[in-house]
Structures are given as C-alpha cells and as structure tokens.
C-alpha cells in the first residue's frame, strides 16, 4: 500500500511542476505580447523610433499595432486642431503703440510628423507659434497707420493670415484660422482721437456760424430785407441807447423801421426789436447826431447797422 501512495505523490508533484512551467511560459508570452502591442487613439498618430534605423518615415494611424520590444519605441502625437492666443505690443506706421491679440487654430501636418518630432518635439506649438506670430504682427502693423488698423481691419487680418500661413508651412504646421480678437491703442492715442473729434465738431459749428452770417448779410443787403430780421434786443441797455431821438435833416427823407443785425467777430447775432420800429433812420444823409449814435452803438455792442 505504501508504494501506490508514493507513486501518487510523485505524479502530483510532476503535474504541479508542469503547471508551473506552463504558467511561467504563459506569463512570459503575455508580457512579450503586451510589450509588442501599442494603441493609437482617435485624433493621434504614432511616430516610431527604431534603435537601429532611427525615426521611421511612416507613422501609425488609429488602432492597435505591433512593434519589436526594446527595439522600437512609439511616440504619440496629437494631430487635432488646437487654439493658441498670441498677444503683441508693437508700433504702427505713424509711431502709435498698438496692443494686438491673435487667435490661431493650428495642427501639425501629418506627412511631416517625423520631421516635426525630430526638429521640434511634441510641444511644437509653444516652440514655433509665439515667435512667428509676434514677428508677423510687428511686420504687418508697421505697414499701416493707426487709423487704417480700424478702418481696414479686414485687410489687416487677411495680410496677417497669409503671412502666417506661409511662415508656418516652413515648420510643417497647418493653420485652419487666424483672427484678430483684440486691438487697442495707447492712452495718448485715445486722447488724441478725442481731441480730434472735439476739433471737428468745433469746425463744423464754426462753418455753420459762417454760413448763417453769410445768409444774414445777403438778406440785409436786399431791398426790404431789414424788416424781416426784426427781433429782440439782447439787453435793456441797448434799448435805452436806441430810444434817443434821431433828428432827420431834409424834407424829403425816406424813413424805414430800424432793423439791425449784429455780426460781431465772435459770431453772435442780435436783432433790433419790432417794438423799436417807431424810431427811424433816414436813408438820406444822416444828421451828425444820428451818425454818431449809430457809430457809438456799433462800437459798444459789436453790431453793424446797415442803413437804407
């Protein structure tokens, strides 16, 4: 009975040894299989580095792929479009400081991924875009005046876009969109713009005053034009001055109601009142006192008194 028990134990030990060897083999095989496989997710590509041949020209697309363990090492690169904001402070053609921000949508060229990985690495975006973005912005803004940056913004954006597309292509980078998101000027320029607007408003106001003065002058010079401009006096002092009687010399004096328009250099207008129409100025040669009164009122009130 002892021999059969000993044989059974020996068989059990042999079976366990075989199972252990099988488990070791399976484990080694699974480990080798795991190290021989790699997965590329959507929107990514794999650049393969071979220890004997260097960076391979062909890239691996999405899915699971085989590689030689230890000999080949895959490097995953993202090829999806990503945004990048670049801000630059530069000067215009008329030496005005401008703060401009660009929003760039970029991605690497799939055909040039091995070159990009060898020359720039995985962080190619941070290595290239800030430098060429600032360069293009400064070169483009220097071609325009500050006013043109506002009135010709579409042209400026197109110029920046074309220059960036050409410059980025040298590095194997594809730009999907380039847009100007922010554009601001210095405080001195903004003050100058406000002063210019105020000056233009003053010029328009002065132009209107001059036109009004010309209309008044034409109306007064026409026959019967004085009576149409009868209005209100600017002050009671001038009324008292005009209330003094004027002596008319000559028995054939032609009398008209007084109607005077003030045309001082400061472009303010005043008209004599209708209630003063009972005072008269002779169209014939005036008396000395009448002429003196008109001259005195003219100097005192800055008015011009036409006579008919």
C-alpha positions as CSV (number, residue, x, y, z in Angstrom):
1,X,0.0,0.0,0.0
2,X,3.0,2.3,0.6
3,X,4.2,2.1,-3.0
4,X,1.0,3.2,-4.6
5,X,0.8,6.2,-2.3
6,X,4.3,7.2,-3.1
7,X,3.7,6.9,-6.8
8,X,0.6,9.1,-6.5
9,X,2.5,11.8,-4.7
10,X,5.3,11.7,-7.3
11,X,2.7,12.1,-10.1
12,X,1.1,15.1,-8.3
13,X,4.4,16.8,-7.9
14,X,5.2,16.2,-11.6
15,X,1.8,17.7,-12.6
16,X,2.4,20.7,-10.4
17,X,5.8,21.3,-12.0
18,X,4.3,21.1,-15.5
19,X,1.6,23.5,-14.5
20,X,4.1,25.9,-13.0
21,X,6.2,25.8,-16.2
22,X,3.1,26.3,-18.3
23,X,2.1,29.3,-16.2
24,X,5.6,30.8,-16.5
25,X,5.5,30.3,-20.2
26,X,2.1,31.9,-20.5
27,X,3.2,34.8,-18.3
28,X,6.3,35.4,-20.4
29,X,4.3,35.2,-23.6
30,X,1.6,37.5,-22.3
31,X,4.3,40.0,-21.2
32,X,6.0,39.8,-24.5
33,X,2.7,40.2,-26.3
34,X,1.8,43.2,-24.2
35,X,5.1,44.9,-24.8
36,X,4.8,44.2,-28.5
37,X,1.4,46.0,-28.9
38,X,0.6,49.7,-28.7
39,X,-2.6,51.6,-29.2
40,X,-3.2,54.9,-31.0
41,X,-6.4,56.7,-30.1
42,X,-8.5,58.9,-32.3
43,X,-7.0,62.2,-33.4
44,X,-3.5,60.9,-32.8
45,X,-0.6,59.5,-34.7
46,X,2.4,57.4,-33.6
47,X,6.0,58.3,-34.7
48,X,8.2,55.2,-34.4
49,X,11.8,55.4,-33.2
50,X,13.9,52.4,-34.2
51,X,17.1,51.9,-32.2
52,X,18.9,50.7,-35.4
53,X,17.3,52.8,-38.1
54,X,16.3,56.0,-36.2
55,X,13.0,57.7,-36.8
56,X,10.9,55.9,-39.3
57,X,9.3,57.9,-42.1
58,X,6.0,56.1,-41.8
59,X,3.6,56.9,-39.0
60,X,1.0,54.7,-37.4
61,X,-2.7,55.6,-37.5
62,X,-5.5,54.9,-35.2
63,X,-5.8,51.4,-33.7
64,X,-3.6,48.7,-32.2
65,X,-0.2,47.9,-33.8
66,X,2.7,45.6,-33.3
67,X,6.3,46.6,-32.6
68,X,9.6,45.0,-31.8
69,X,10.0,45.2,-28.0
70,X,13.0,47.2,-26.8
71,X,14.0,47.9,-30.5
72,X,11.1,50.2,-31.5
73,X,9.5,52.9,-29.3
74,X,6.3,54.7,-30.4
75,X,5.8,58.4,-29.6
76,X,2.2,59.5,-29.7
77,X,1.5,63.0,-31.3
78,X,-1.9,64.8,-31.3
79,X,-3.0,66.0,-34.7
80,X,-6.2,67.7,-33.7
81,X,-6.7,71.4,-34.2
82,X,-5.9,73.4,-31.1
83,X,-6.3,77.1,-30.3
84,X,-3.4,79.4,-29.4
85,X,-3.7,83.1,-28.4
86,X,-0.7,85.4,-29.1
87,X,-0.5,89.0,-27.8
88,X,2.0,91.5,-29.2
89,X,2.6,95.2,-28.5
90,X,4.1,97.0,-31.5
91,X,4.2,100.3,-33.3
92,X,2.2,101.5,-36.3
93,X,3.5,103.4,-39.3
94,X,2.8,106.7,-37.6
95,X,4.6,105.5,-34.4
96,X,1.5,104.8,-32.4
97,X,1.7,101.8,-29.9
98,X,-0.9,99.1,-30.5
99,X,-1.8,96.0,-28.5
100,X,-3.0,93.2,-30.8
101,X,-4.1,89.7,-29.9
102,X,-4.4,86.8,-32.4
103,X,-6.3,83.6,-32.0
104,X,-4.7,80.8,-34.1
105,X,-6.1,77.4,-34.8
106,X,-3.3,75.1,-35.7
107,X,-2.3,71.5,-36.2
108,X,0.7,69.6,-37.4
109,X,1.0,68.3,-41.0
110,X,0.5,64.5,-40.9
111,X,3.0,63.9,-43.7
112,X,5.7,65.9,-41.8
113,X,5.1,64.4,-38.3
114,X,8.6,62.6,-38.2
115,X,10.3,65.9,-39.1
116,X,8.3,67.8,-36.6
117,X,9.1,65.3,-33.8
118,X,12.8,65.3,-34.7
119,X,13.1,69.0,-35.0
120,X,10.6,70.5,-32.6
121,X,9.3,67.7,-30.4
122,X,5.8,67.1,-29.0
123,X,5.5,70.7,-27.8
124,X,6.0,72.2,-31.3
125,X,3.1,74.6,-30.7
126,X,4.8,76.5,-27.9
127,X,8.2,76.5,-29.7
128,X,7.0,78.0,-33.0
129,X,3.8,79.9,-32.9
130,X,4.7,82.7,-30.4
131,X,7.9,83.6,-32.2
132,X,6.5,83.7,-35.8
133,X,3.2,85.2,-34.5
134,X,5.0,88.2,-32.9
135,X,7.2,88.6,-36.0
136,X,4.3,88.7,-38.4
137,X,2.2,91.0,-36.3
138,X,5.0,93.5,-35.9
139,X,5.9,93.4,-39.6
140,X,2.2,93.8,-40.7
141,X,1.2,96.5,-38.2
142,X,4.2,98.6,-39.3
143,X,2.7,98.9,-42.8
144,X,-0.5,100.6,-41.6
145,X,-1.4,103.8,-39.8
146,X,-3.4,103.7,-36.6
147,X,-6.5,104.9,-38.3
148,X,-6.1,102.2,-41.1
149,X,-6.0,99.5,-38.5
150,X,-9.6,100.4,-37.6
151,X,-11.0,101.3,-41.0
152,X,-9.2,98.5,-42.9
153,X,-9.3,95.7,-40.2
154,X,-10.3,93.0,-42.7
155,X,-7.3,93.8,-44.9
156,X,-5.0,93.8,-41.9
157,X,-6.4,90.4,-40.8
158,X,-6.0,89.0,-44.3
159,X,-2.4,90.2,-44.5
160,X,-1.5,88.6,-41.2
161,X,-3.2,85.4,-42.1
162,X,-1.4,85.0,-45.4
163,X,1.9,85.8,-43.9
164,X,1.4,83.4,-41.0
165,X,0.3,80.6,-43.4
166,X,3.4,80.9,-45.4
167,X,5.7,81.2,-42.4
168,X,4.1,78.2,-40.5
169,X,4.3,76.0,-43.6
170,X,8.1,76.1,-43.3
171,X,7.8,74.3,-40.0
172,X,5.2,71.7,-41.1
173,X,2.3,73.5,-39.3
174,X,-1.2,73.9,-40.8
175,X,-3.2,76.9,-39.8
176,X,-7.0,76.5,-40.0
177,X,-7.9,80.0,-38.9
178,X,-6.2,83.3,-37.9
179,X,-8.4,86.0,-36.3
180,X,-7.7,89.4,-34.6
181,X,-9.6,89.1,-31.3
182,X,-8.3,92.2,-29.6
183,X,-7.0,95.6,-30.8
184,X,-6.3,98.5,-28.5
185,X,-4.2,101.7,-28.7
186,X,-2.2,103.6,-26.1
187,X,-3.8,106.2,-23.8
188,X,-2.1,109.1,-25.7
189,X,-3.6,108.0,-29.0
190,X,-7.1,107.7,-27.4
191,X,-6.7,111.3,-26.1
192,X,-5.6,112.5,-29.5
193,X,-8.7,110.9,-31.1
194,X,-11.0,112.6,-28.6
195,X,-9.3,115.9,-29.2
196,X,-9.7,115.4,-32.9
197,X,-13.4,114.7,-32.6
198,X,-13.8,117.8,-30.5
199,X,-11.9,119.9,-33.1
200,X,-14.0,118.5,-35.9
201,X,-17.2,119.4,-34.0
202,X,-15.9,122.9,-33.4
203,X,-15.0,123.3,-37.1
204,X,-18.5,122.2,-38.1
205,X,-20.0,124.6,-35.6
206,X,-17.9,127.5,-36.9
207,X,-18.8,126.5,-40.5
208,X,-22.4,126.7,-39.6
209,X,-22.0,130.1,-38.0
210,X,-20.2,131.4,-41.1
211,X,-23.0,130.2,-43.3
212,X,-25.5,131.8,-41.1
213,X,-23.6,135.1,-41.2
214,X,-23.5,134.9,-45.0
215,X,-27.2,134.3,-45.2
216,X,-27.9,137.3,-42.9
217,X,-25.6,139.5,-44.9
218,X,-27.3,138.6,-48.1
219,X,-30.8,139.1,-46.6
220,X,-29.9,142.5,-45.1
221,X,-28.4,143.8,-48.4
222,X,-31.6,143.0,-50.3
223,X,-34.4,145.7,-50.6
224,X,-36.8,145.3,-47.7
225,X,-34.6,142.7,-46.0
226,X,-34.2,144.7,-42.8
227,X,-37.8,144.5,-41.7
228,X,-37.7,140.7,-42.0
229,X,-34.9,140.5,-39.4
230,X,-36.7,142.5,-36.7
231,X,-36.3,140.6,-33.5
232,X,-35.5,141.0,-29.8
233,X,-32.8,143.1,-28.2
234,X,-30.1,141.3,-26.2
235,X,-30.2,143.8,-23.4
236,X,-32.1,146.7,-21.9
237,X,-29.1,148.9,-22.1
238,X,-29.1,148.8,-25.8
239,X,-32.8,149.6,-25.9
240,X,-32.2,152.7,-23.9
241,X,-29.4,153.8,-26.3
242,X,-31.7,153.4,-29.3
243,X,-34.6,155.2,-27.6
244,X,-32.9,158.5,-28.0
245,X,-34.5,160.6,-30.8
246,X,-32.7,160.9,-34.1
247,X,-33.0,164.2,-36.0
248,X,-33.6,163.8,-39.7
249,X,-32.3,166.6,-41.9
250,X,-34.0,167.2,-45.2
251,X,-37.7,167.4,-46.1
252,X,-37.5,164.5,-48.5
253,X,-36.1,161.9,-46.1
254,X,-37.3,158.4,-46.8
255,X,-37.9,156.7,-43.4
256,X,-37.8,152.9,-42.7
257,X,-38.2,150.9,-39.4
258,X,-34.9,150.2,-37.7
259,X,-33.8,146.6,-38.1
260,X,-30.3,145.8,-37.3
261,X,-28.4,142.6,-37.3
262,X,-25.3,142.1,-35.1
263,X,-22.4,140.5,-36.8
264,X,-19.6,140.5,-34.3
265,X,-16.3,138.6,-34.8
266,X,-17.4,136.0,-32.2
267,X,-20.3,135.1,-34.5
268,X,-23.2,136.1,-32.1
269,X,-26.2,137.7,-33.6
270,X,-28.7,140.2,-32.1
271,X,-31.6,141.9,-33.9
272,X,-33.3,145.1,-33.0
273,X,-36.9,144.7,-31.8
274,X,-40.1,145.2,-33.6
275,X,-41.3,147.5,-30.9
276,X,-38.5,149.9,-31.7
277,X,-39.9,150.3,-35.2
278,X,-41.3,153.8,-34.3
279,X,-37.6,155.0,-34.4
280,X,-36.3,155.8,-37.8
281,X,-33.1,156.1,-39.6
282,X,-33.0,158.3,-42.6
283,X,-32.0,156.9,-46.0
284,X,-30.9,160.4,-46.9
285,X,-27.7,161.9,-45.5
286,X,-27.9,161.4,-41.7
287,X,-27.6,164.1,-39.2
288,X,-24.4,164.3,-37.2
289,X,-26.1,163.1,-34.1
290,X,-27.8,160.2,-35.8
291,X,-24.5,159.1,-37.4
292,X,-22.8,159.5,-34.0
293,X,-25.4,157.3,-32.3
294,X,-25.1,154.5,-34.8
295,X,-21.3,154.6,-34.6
296,X,-21.5,154.6,-30.8
297,X,-23.9,151.6,-30.7
298,X,-21.8,149.8,-33.3
299,X,-18.6,150.1,-31.2
300,X,-20.4,149.4,-27.9
301,X,-22.4,146.3,-28.9
302,X,-20.2,144.9,-31.7
303,X,-23.0,145.4,-34.1
304,X,-23.2,146.6,-37.7
305,X,-26.1,148.9,-38.5
306,X,-26.9,149.0,-42.3
307,X,-28.8,152.0,-43.4
308,X,-31.2,152.4,-46.4
